[in-house]
């Protein structure tokens, strides 16, 4: 089984505990950084750092409304990569060969 470099890079980015919390909240709905910081109980500066990193790598999309920047998950990238990991770690019952195919291929 082969994972391309871009997918591996995204998976490494998503594995940080604070980023996992951020992504889970953003999968529910778009939020601005201060709201995210309150929800995940981290400082706004730390959350902003993680948001910037995730946005730069294409895992988040951002829109500006007034003075607030609202972030949302790029569901295509997150869903494919995370589903691959979940299916690899927790194969469905009845899979006897242990091979998991990457979704959307």
PyMOL commands that set and color helices and strands:
alter all, ss='L'
color gray80, all
select helices_A, chain A and resi 5-14+17-28+33-40+44-56+75-89
alter helices_A, ss='H'
color red, helices_A
select strands_A, chain A and resi 31-32+60-65+68-73
alter strands_A, ss='S'
color yellow, strands_A
deselect
rebuild
show_as cartoon
